[in-house]
Each structure stands twice: as structure tokens, then as C-alpha cells.
Amino acid sequence: MSIKHSLLVMLQQRQRYGFELREEFERSTGSTWPLNIGQVYTTLDRLERDGLVADRGTDDQGHRYYEITEAGRIEVVGWFATPVAPSTPPRNELAIKLALALSTPGVDVDAVVQTQRISTIQTMQGYVRARREADRANKAEDLSWRLVLESLIYSAEAELKWLDHCEAKMSSMAKPDPAMAAGTAALATKTTQTKASS
């Protein structure tokens, strides 16, 4: 997630101070990815250092306002025009857990899969309920939150499909291939007949 670009986009709308930026980010994303206020100010310092925002001073209450610069606007245009493509696959804790469970004696991998499936279904049901509520409210400003929810729902659905795939793969690996079993049985019979005749 690009905090840098998110802050720039919000500053493009108008001057804001750090707490306002955090509030707007969390409102837009339904607090799905909470921002630490320290992270906001650290990012603003870097953006100012890089010439992407300018410090516009403080108001009577001590709020320090920031404004996007022309270089910052160019950065936003470039960000929106560039596809999101991670250079390396993101770490997936669930995939790592299953990979390690398969190679660790005494771990009930089926139980690991079932526990995750139940949790993912419950999480997805929560997202679906939240989307239903947002749809009922039908406010234009809730569209960004609805899109975030739908992304989370699709991700949960994909995870459930992947868990089904893992379960099927583990099941097929545990059961012998009928053709191979028949071949092994025929070989065993032939070996037994050869020994008996000698």
C-alpha cells in the first residue's frame, strides 16, 4: 500500500494537516488499513524533503498544513497511470503456514485448512454485511468504501477456492493412483509366480 501516494492524492483536493489526512484515508477505506499518525507525519516529512508537498504553516490551534506542489501533482498522475505490479510476490502467511505444516510431522494439515476456511468464511460474511449496509445507505461518498469491501470479498473468495484446491491436492496425493496401484499389484503377482516356479 502506498501511503505516500494516498497522502498526495488527498492533498491534491485541498490543504490538510496530518490528522485530517489520516481521518480522510480511513473514511475512504472504511478503516480497513488503519494509519498510525506517526507514519502520516513521517511520510509528510519525506514528501516535503522530496519537494512533493510544501509546509504552509500552522493555524491558531497548532495544526501544520501541507499543500501539494506541482511535482507532487505530476507524481500523482504517474501513480494513477502505472499498474500495480509487485516486483516480488508478496509474502502470504497462510501459504507459508500450509507449506510448513505439510513438512512438519504431527501437524494435522486438514485441521489447519478447516480452521482457516471457517475463519475466512466468517470474515467474508462480515464484509458482505458491511457491503449490504453501504448499499442500503446508497451514498455517493460511500462508493470508495464499497469498492474496498468488494475487493476484500473477492480476495476472501479466492482464498476459499485456493483452500479447496489445497485440500483436493492433498487428498489426491494421499490416495494411490488406481493405474499405478493396478500396475504394482500385477508386478507383485508376477514376482510371486516367478518365485513359486523357481
Backbone as CSV, one residue per row, in Angstrom:
resi,resn,N_x,N_y,N_z,CA_x,CA_y,CA_z,C_x,C_y,C_z
1,MET,0.855,-1.185,0.000,0.000,0.000,0.000,0.888,1.230,0.000
2,SER,0.613,2.193,-0.865,1.418,3.394,-0.952,0.809,4.509,-0.114
3,ILE,1.350,4.702,1.082,0.903,5.805,1.944,1.265,7.123,1.280
4,LYS,2.465,7.145,0.718,2.962,8.364,0.052,1.959,8.866,-0.976
5,HIS,1.547,7.999,-1.873,0.647,8.410,-2.943,-0.758,8.700,-2.422
6,SER,-1.191,7.957,-1.426,-2.511,8.219,-0.843,-2.560,9.631,-0.259
7,LEU,-1.515,10.028,0.454,-1.482,11.371,1.041,-1.447,12.436,-0.050
8,LEU,-0.669,12.183,-1.092,-0.594,13.153,-2.197,-1.958,13.347,-2.856
9,VAL,-2.680,12.247,-3.075,-3.999,12.335,-3.711,-4.937,13.183,-2.851
10,MET,-4.908,12.967,-1.541,-5.800,13.725,-0.657,-5.393,15.197,-0.583
11,LEU,-4.093,15.464,-0.664,-3.631,16.856,-0.654,-3.954,17.553,-1.977
12,GLN,-4.138,16.783,-3.022,-4.494,17.367,-4.304,-5.890,18.006,-4.233
13,GLN,-6.736,17.477,-3.351,-8.087,18.019,-3.182,-8.066,19.365,-2.466
14,ARG,-7.223,19.459,-1.418,-7.070,20.732,-0.677,-5.962,20.586,0.365
15,GLN,-5.553,21.731,0.934,-4.558,21.702,2.014,-5.140,20.960,3.214
16,ARG,-4.301,20.187,3.880,-4.769,19.458,5.063,-3.615,19.334,6.058
17,TYR,-3.966,18.993,7.287,-2.938,18.674,8.290,-2.976,17.168,8.536
18,GLY,-1.973,16.662,9.237,-1.783,15.219,9.386,-2.976,14.435,9.872
19,PHE,-3.617,14.897,10.939,-4.745,14.156,11.493,-5.905,14.106,10.495
20,GLU,-6.110,15.212,9.770,-7.162,15.244,8.737,-6.877,14.207,7.650
21,LEU,-5.621,14.092,7.268,-5.235,13.123,6.233,-5.523,11.707,6.695
22,ARG,-5.173,11.429,7.953,-5.434,10.086,8.476,-6.935,9.796,8.500
23,GLU,-7.718,10.778,8.975,-9.175,10.599,9.034,-9.776,10.357,7.647
24,GLU,-9.329,11.133,6.669,-9.864,11.000,5.308,-9.481,9.649,4.697
25,PHE,-8.248,9.219,4.938,-7.800,7.920,4.416,-8.663,6.803,5.004
26,GLU,-8.872,6.848,6.316,-9.641,5.791,6.972,-11.118,5.856,6.576
27,ARG,-11.648,7.051,6.340,-13.030,7.168,5.883,-13.178,6.559,4.488
28,SER,-12.226,6.861,3.619,-12.292,6.363,2.235,-12.170,4.852,2.163
29,THR,-11.381,4.266,3.060,-11.137,2.824,3.001,-11.905,2.058,4.071
30,GLY,-12.806,2.746,4.793,-13.585,2.067,5.831,-12.727,1.551,6.963
31,SER,-11.620,2.226,7.237,-10.666,1.840,8.302,-10.126,0.432,8.122
32,THR,-10.116,-0.043,6.886,-9.596,-1.384,6.606,-8.106,-1.457,6.898
33,TRP,-7.391,-0.399,6.560,-5.952,-0.332,6.803,-5.666,0.890,7.663
34,PRO,-5.814,0.771,8.991,-5.619,1.930,9.861,-4.210,2.507,9.708
35,LEU,-4.140,3.824,9.725,-2.852,4.513,9.622,-2.429,5.012,10.994
36,ASN,-1.181,4.797,11.319,-0.602,5.349,12.529,-0.282,6.818,12.253
37,ILE,-0.660,7.717,13.157,-0.453,9.143,12.921,1.036,9.467,12.770
38,GLY,1.886,8.726,13.481,3.340,8.921,13.337,3.798,8.601,11.925
39,GLN,3.198,7.573,11.324,3.512,7.181,9.944,3.104,8.285,8.975
40,VAL,1.967,8.933,9.262,1.500,10.025,8.405,2.515,11.164,8.426
41,TYR,2.946,11.580,9.629,3.866,12.714,9.726,5.257,12.387,9.195
42,THR,5.695,11.148,9.390,6.989,10.738,8.833,6.942,10.801,7.312
43,THR,5.831,10.336,6.732,5.670,10.361,5.274,5.597,11.801,4.774
44,LEU,4.878,12.672,5.495,4.799,14.080,5.101,6.179,14.736,5.114
45,ASP,6.995,14.402,6.109,8.367,14.944,6.167,9.159,14.530,4.929
46,ARG,9.020,13.252,4.545,9.745,12.763,3.358,9.227,13.431,2.090
47,LEU,7.897,13.590,2.002,7.311,14.241,0.827,7.789,15.687,0.717
48,GLU,7.898,16.357,1.849,8.390,17.744,1.838,9.862,17.776,1.423
49,ARG,10.638,16.859,1.962,12.063,16.771,1.609,12.242,16.541,0.110
50,ASP,11.346,15.731,-0.475,11.445,15.403,-1.900,10.776,16.443,-2.804
51,GLY,10.244,17.509,-2.205,9.650,18.586,-2.991,8.262,18.276,-3.538
52,LEU,7.587,17.261,-2.978,6.261,16.872,-3.465,5.135,17.580,-2.709
53,VAL,5.425,18.038,-1.486,4.482,18.858,-0.728,5.236,20.034,-0.125
54,ALA,4.481,21.066,0.244,5.077,22.240,0.887,4.370,22.486,2.210
55,ASP,5.133,22.851,3.220,4.601,23.202,4.527,3.982,24.590,4.419
56,ARG,2.718,24.746,4.773,2.026,26.028,4.677,1.823,26.671,6.041
57,GLY,2.550,26.185,7.032,2.482,26.800,8.354,1.369,26.236,9.211
58,THR,1.245,26.810,10.419,0.269,26.297,11.378,-0.857,27.299,11.602
59,ASP,-2.005,26.766,12.006,-3.142,27.639,12.329,-3.111,27.970,13.822
60,ASP,-4.151,28.636,14.310,-4.206,29.058,15.720,-4.209,27.879,16.686
61,GLN,-4.671,26.722,16.213,-4.727,25.537,17.082,-3.474,24.675,16.972
62,GLY,-2.510,25.120,16.197,-1.249,24.385,16.074,-1.240,23.304,15.019
63,HIS,-2.253,23.267,14.160,-2.289,22.286,13.068,-1.350,22.753,11.958
64,ARG,-0.411,21.896,11.582,0.515,22.216,10.491,-0.093,21.733,9.175
65,TYR,-0.339,22.668,8.274,-0.975,22.364,6.987,0.062,22.107,5.904
66,TYR,-0.292,21.173,5.011,0.558,20.837,3.871,-0.234,21.026,2.586
67,GLU,0.506,21.375,1.537,-0.107,21.588,0.225,0.730,20.833,-0.805
68,ILE,0.066,20.243,-1.777,0.788,19.521,-2.830,1.472,20.530,-3.757
69,THR,2.654,20.163,-4.239,3.382,21.014,-5.192,3.098,20.520,-6.612
70,GLU,3.616,21.250,-7.594,3.443,20.818,-8.992,4.119,19.462,-9.211
71,ALA,5.286,19.284,-8.594,5.989,17.990,-8.705,5.141,16.878,-8.085
72,GLY,4.428,17.212,-6.999,3.546,16.233,-6.366,2.381,15.861,-7.258
73,ARG,1.829,16.865,-7.981,0.722,16.582,-8.904,1.181,15.665,-10.035
74,ILE,2.381,15.903,-10.525,2.941,15.056,-11.589,3.125,13.628,-11.072
75,GLU,3.569,13.519,-9.827,3.746,12.203,-9.193,2.415,11.449,-9.116
76,VAL,1.334,12.149,-8.761,0.006,11.529,-8.659,-0.459,11.041,-10.026
77,VAL,-0.281,11.875,-11.054,-0.675,11.482,-12.413,0.070,10.206,-12.814
78,GLY,1.363,10.161,-12.537,2.171,8.977,-12.855,1.718,7.749,-12.090
79,TRP,1.350,7.940,-10.824,0.899,6.816,-9.993,-0.391,6.225,-10.547
80,PHE,-1.346,7.091,-10.895,-2.612,6.586,-11.432,-2.427,5.923,-12.799
81,ALA,-1.410,6.338,-13.538,-1.183,5.795,-14.885,-0.371,4.505,-14.872
82,THR,0.177,4.132,-13.715,1.047,2.959,-13.615,0.308,1.799,-12.962
83,PRO,0.316,0.608,-13.582,-0.361,-0.539,-12.947,0.359,-0.961,-11.675
84,VAL,-0.397,-1.523,-10.755,0.189,-2.046,-9.521,0.720,-3.437,-9.830
85,ALA,2.034,-3.570,-9.817,2.654,-4.862,-10.123,3.850,-5.058,-9.195
86,PRO,3.662,-5.812,-8.110,4.783,-6.019,-7.190,5.940,-6.702,-7.889
87,SER,7.149,-6.268,-7.582,8.330,-6.849,-8.230,8.578,-8.272,-7.744
88,THR,8.196,-8.556,-6.520,8.326,-9.920,-5.997,6.974,-10.310,-5.400
89,PRO,6.653,-11.607,-5.414,5.353,-11.999,-4.846,5.276,-11.606,-3.376
90,PRO,4.143,-11.050,-2.941,4.023,-10.687,-1.525,4.029,-11.933,-0.658
91,ARG,4.550,-11.813,0.556,4.532,-12.955,1.468,3.094,-13.258,1.846
92,ASN,2.739,-14.524,1.767,1.398,-14.948,2.131,1.545,-15.885,3.326
93,GLU,1.171,-15.392,4.505,1.381,-16.175,5.724,0.658,-17.514,5.672
94,LEU,-0.532,-17.540,5.089,-1.280,-18.791,5.008,-0.552,-19.813,4.139
95,ALA,-0.051,-19.388,2.983,0.687,-20.307,2.106,1.932,-20.831,2.816
96,ILE,2.623,-19.958,3.533,3.825,-20.374,4.273,3.435,-21.377,5.358
97,LYS,2.335,-21.079,6.082,1.894,-21.971,7.160,1.568,-23.362,6.613
98,LEU,0.828,-23.431,5.487,0.480,-24.737,4.924,1.711,-25.481,4.410
99,ALA,2.624,-24.735,3.779,3.850,-25.379,3.280,4.632,-25.999,4.432
100,LEU,4.728,-25.279,5.545,5.464,-25.799,6.705,4.692,-26.911,7.402
101,ALA,3.358,-26.788,7.442,2.546,-27.833,8.077,2.713,-29.160,7.349
102,LEU,2.793,-29.101,6.016,2.952,-30.330,5.226,4.267,-31.037,5.515
103,SER,5.285,-30.276,5.873,6.602,-30.889,6.092,6.934,-31.067,7.575
104,THR,5.948,-30.821,8.458,6.195,-30.960,9.895,5.429,-32.152,10.440
105,PRO,6.144,-33.171,10.946,5.467,-34.354,11.496,4.547,-33.965,12.657
106,GLY,3.396,-34.625,12.711,2.470,-34.423,13.817,1.467,-33.294,13.624
107,VAL,1.591,-32.539,12.536,0.646,-31.450,12.283,-0.523,-31.994,11.470
108,ASP,-1.746,-31.750,11.940,-2.935,-32.166,11.210,-3.241,-31.078,10.177
109,VAL,-2.755,-31.280,8.963,-2.875,-30.266,7.911,-4.343,-30.043,7.554
110,ASP,-5.152,-31.104,7.557,-6.588,-30.945,7.278,-7.230,-30.006,8.289
111,ALA,-6.827,-30.121,9.556,-7.379,-29.245,10.602,-6.942,-27.802,10.379
112,VAL,-5.707,-27.617,9.931,-5.215,-26.268,9.635,-6.063,-25.646,8.528
113,VAL,-6.336,-26.426,7.479,-7.138,-25.940,6.351,-8.556,-25.607,6.815
114,GLN,-9.160,-26.504,7.618,-10.541,-26.279,8.070,-10.650,-25.053,8.977
115,THR,-9.677,-24.887,9.869,-9.671,-23.723,10.763,-9.612,-22.441,9.950
116,GLN,-8.750,-22.432,8.934,-8.631,-21.240,8.095,-9.907,-21.011,7.294
117,ARG,-10.482,-22.087,6.765,-11.709,-21.955,5.968,-12.822,-21.305,6.799
118,ILE,-13.005,-21.786,8.026,-14.052,-21.240,8.901,-13.797,-19.753,9.157
119,SER,-12.548,-19.409,9.451,-12.197,-18.012,9.723,-12.427,-17.127,8.498
120,THR,-12.028,-17.621,7.324,-12.185,-16.841,6.095,-13.661,-16.640,5.759
121,ILE,-14.475,-17.679,5.962,-15.921,-17.559,5.713,-16.533,-16.521,6.647
122,GLN,-16.152,-16.562,7.930,-16.694,-15.592,8.887,-16.273,-14.172,8.517
123,THR,-15.023,-14.002,8.135,-14.526,-12.687,7.727,-15.288,-12.190,6.509
124,MET,-15.464,-13.077,5.523,-16.167,-12.699,4.302,-17.619,-12.325,4.610
125,GLN,-18.265,-13.053,5.501,-19.648,-12.735,5.874,-19.730,-11.337,6.486
126,GLY,-18.725,-10.963,7.262,-18.681,-9.619,7.830,-18.574,-8.562,6.742
127,TYR,-17.731,-8.822,5.733,-17.596,-7.885,4.610,-18.904,-7.773,3.825
128,VAL,-19.562,-8.910,3.626,-20.818,-8.911,2.867,-21.877,-8.106,3.619
129,ARG,-21.949,-8.273,4.953,-22.908,-7.489,5.756,-22.604,-5.997,5.647
130,ALA,-21.328,-5.645,5.741,-20.935,-4.228,5.652,-21.279,-3.669,4.276
131,ARG,-21.098,-4.478,3.222,-21.440,-4.013,1.874,-22.947,-3.798,1.747
132,ARG,-23.734,-4.715,2.332,-25.183,-4.581,2.298,-25.627,-3.276,2.969
133,GLU,-24.995,-2.974,4.110,-25.327,-1.729,4.821,-24.951,-0.510,3.980
134,ALA,-23.787,-0.568,3.347,-23.350,0.545,2.493,-24.286,0.694,1.298
135,ASP,-24.742,-0.440,0.742,-25.677,-0.390,-0.390,-27.017,0.222,0.026
136,ARG,-27.468,-0.130,1.254,-28.734,0.422,1.750,-28.627,1.931,1.939
137,ALA,-27.485,2.394,2.469,-27.277,3.834,2.678,-27.225,4.551,1.329
138,ASN,-26.637,3.871,0.330,-26.589,4.352,-1.053,-26.107,5.801,-1.179
139,LYS,-25.060,6.130,-0.420,-24.478,7.470,-0.513,-23.361,7.437,-1.536
140,ALA,-23.296,8.458,-2.364,-22.263,8.517,-3.403,-20.878,8.499,-2.786
141,GLU,-20.725,9.140,-1.597,-19.397,9.191,-0.974,-18.959,7.845,-0.401
142,ASP,-19.905,6.884,-0.294,-19.556,5.546,0.199,-19.060,4.629,-0.916
143,LEU,-19.019,5.097,-2.139,-18.597,4.236,-3.245,-17.179,3.717,-3.039
144,SER,-16.267,4.578,-2.577,-14.882,4.123,-2.374,-14.844,2.994,-1.349
145,TRP,-15.609,3.118,-0.276,-15.656,2.085,0.758,-16.274,0.808,0.204
146,ARG,-17.326,0.929,-0.620,-17.945,-0.265,-1.214,-16.957,-0.990,-2.124
147,LEU,-16.177,-0.230,-2.893,-15.184,-0.861,-3.772,-14.111,-1.583,-2.962
148,VAL,-13.695,-0.986,-1.848,-12.720,-1.655,-0.968,-13.329,-2.947,-0.428
149,LEU,-14.577,-2.876,0.023,-15.254,-4.074,0.537,-15.325,-5.171,-0.513
150,GLU,-15.678,-4.789,-1.747,-15.777,-5.790,-2.806,-14.420,-6.414,-3.097
151,SER,-13.367,-5.627,-3.026,-12.015,-6.179,-3.201,-11.721,-7.212,-2.113
152,LEU,-12.091,-6.898,-0.879,-11.865,-7.820,0.238,-12.704,-9.089,0.084
153,ILE,-13.940,-8.933,-0.394,-14.809,-10.103,-0.612,-14.214,-11.007,-1.684
154,TYR,-13.768,-10.410,-2.807,-13.156,-11.207,-3.879,-11.889,-11.907,-3.393
155,SER,-11.109,-11.225,-2.564,-9.883,-11.846,-2.019,-10.235,-13.035,-1.129
156,ALA,-11.276,-12.872,-0.303,-11.701,-13.974,0.570,-12.216,-15.151,-0.256
157,GLU,-12.989,-14.852,-1.318,-13.474,-15.920,-2.201,-12.305,-16.652,-2.855
158,ALA,-11.306,-15.909,-3.289,-10.130,-16.532,-3.913,-9.396,-17.413,-2.904
159,GLU,-9.305,-16.950,-1.662,-8.637,-17.747,-0.636,-9.390,-19.049,-0.388
160,LEU,-10.731,-18.979,-0.365,-11.530,-20.192,-0.164,-11.341,-21.172,-1.322
161,LYS,-11.296,-20.657,-2.554,-11.049,-21.531,-3.712,-9.671,-22.177,-3.616
162,TRP,-8.696,-21.393,-3.165,-7.338,-21.929,-3.033,-7.291,-23.010,-1.952
163,LEU,-8.018,-22.796,-0.842,-8.063,-23.818,0.210,-8.711,-25.102,-0.313
164,ASP,-9.769,-24.962,-1.116,-10.397,-26.138,-1.740,-9.385,-26.869,-2.616
165,HIS,-8.619,-26.091,-3.388,-7.597,-26.659,-4.268,-6.547,-27.413,-3.445
166,CYS,-6.085,-26.795,-2.351,-5.078,-27.441,-1.490,-5.605,-28.748,-0.934
167,GLU,-6.855,-28.717,-0.480,-7.467,-29.916,0.090,-7.564,-31.029,-0.951
168,ALA,-7.998,-30.681,-2.162,-8.109,-31.678,-3.234,-6.736,-32.234,-3.598
169,LYS,-5.739,-31.364,-3.643,-4.371,-31.791,-4.000,-3.824,-32.741,-2.936
170,MET,-4.030,-32.389,-1.662,-3.531,-33.241,-0.582,-4.241,-34.584,-0.588
171,SER,-5.541,-34.547,-0.887,-6.326,-35.776,-0.933,-5.851,-36.683,-2.065
172,SER,-5.591,-36.098,-3.238,-5.152,-36.906,-4.377,-3.744,-37.457,-4.156
173,MET,-2.918,-36.718,-3.420,-1.555,-37.199,-3.148,-1.587,-38.325,-2.121
174,ALA,-2.573,-38.298,-1.222,-2.669,-39.313,-0.175,-3.210,-40.627,-0.714
175,LYS,-4.085,-40.570,-1.743,-4.674,-41.785,-2.319,-3.793,-42.262,-3.469
176,PRO,-3.538,-43.562,-3.536,-2.732,-44.053,-4.649,-3.494,-43.948,-5.969
177,ASP,-2.765,-43.679,-7.020,-3.332,-43.618,-8.371,-3.792,-45.033,-8.732
178,PRO,-5.081,-45.215,-9.144,-5.591,-46.562,-9.445,-4.749,-47.287,-10.499
179,ALA,-4.311,-46.593,-11.510,-3.499,-47.218,-12.560,-2.174,-47.698,-11.981
180,MET,-1.587,-46.856,-11.108,-0.305,-47.233,-10.509,-0.507,-48.408,-9.561
181,ALA,-1.633,-48.375,-8.811,-1.919,-49.461,-7.869,-2.108,-50.775,-8.621
182,ALA,-2.805,-50.721,-9.770,-3.023,-51.930,-10.570,-1.696,-52.459,-11.105
183,GLY,-0.849,-51.549,-11.565,0.471,-51.945,-12.080,1.323,-52.574,-10.997
184,THR,1.276,-51.998,-9.780,2.050,-52.527,-8.657,1.542,-53.915,-8.273
185,ALA,0.206,-54.078,-8.284,-0.379,-55.384,-7.940,0.013,-56.435,-8.972
186,ALA,-0.015,-56.073,-10.257,0.365,-57.012,-11.318,1.824,-57.405,-11.173
187,LEU,2.681,-56.448,-10.866,4.111,-56.723,-10.690,4.323,-57.651,-9.498
188,ALA,3.573,-57.393,-8.402,3.701,-58.234,-7.209,3.263,-59.667,-7.515
189,THR,2.155,-59.834,-8.288,1.676,-61.154,-8.669,2.698,-61.878,-9.522
190,LYS,3.273,-61.169,-10.493,4.262,-61.768,-11.379,5.502,-62.211,-10.598
191,THR,5.926,-61.346,-9.642,7.098,-61.668,-8.820,6.819,-62.907,-7.985
192,THR,5.605,-62.983,-7.419,5.230,-64.130,-6.592,5.214,-65.399,-7.445
193,GLN,4.673,-65.350,-8.667,4.607,-66.507,-9.570,6.018,-66.942,-9.966
194,THR,6.887,-65.961,-10.212,8.274,-66.281,-10.605,8.978,-67.002,-9.474
195,LYS,8.797,-66.528,-8.241,9.449,-67.153,-7.090,8.900,-68.550,-6.865
196,ALA,7.581,-68.713,-7.078,6.941,-70.014,-6.845,7.409,-71.048,-7.862
197,SER,7.667,-70.596,-9.097,8.067,-71.550,-10.128,9.559,-71.886,-10.057
198,SER,10.334,-71.109,-9.315,11.775,-71.381,-9.274,12.176,-72.268,-8.130
